[in-house]
């Protein structure tokens, strides 16, 4: 029975830790905007940088650790989608 409780608690604590980190980051951004430390233009540029650079890098790091040759072969059906979905900036 302790194994079942541990199998639930560890992922829950991980999700809680990630959620708290995101909420603290959002709170810091709100405070910076309220105190005039960020202009609207600079906040938009920061947002673009996060979406275009940091989010893909985070996905590559997290998914890349689970990527193996067998999983790449199994994902052959989604390759045309990746090719057709090129960002247009």
Secondary structure, 3 states (H helix, E strand, C coil): CHHHHHHHHHHHHHHHHHHHHHHHHHHHHHHHHHCCCCCHHHHHHHHHHHHHHHHHHHHHHHHHCCCCHHHHHHCHHHHHHHHHCCCCC
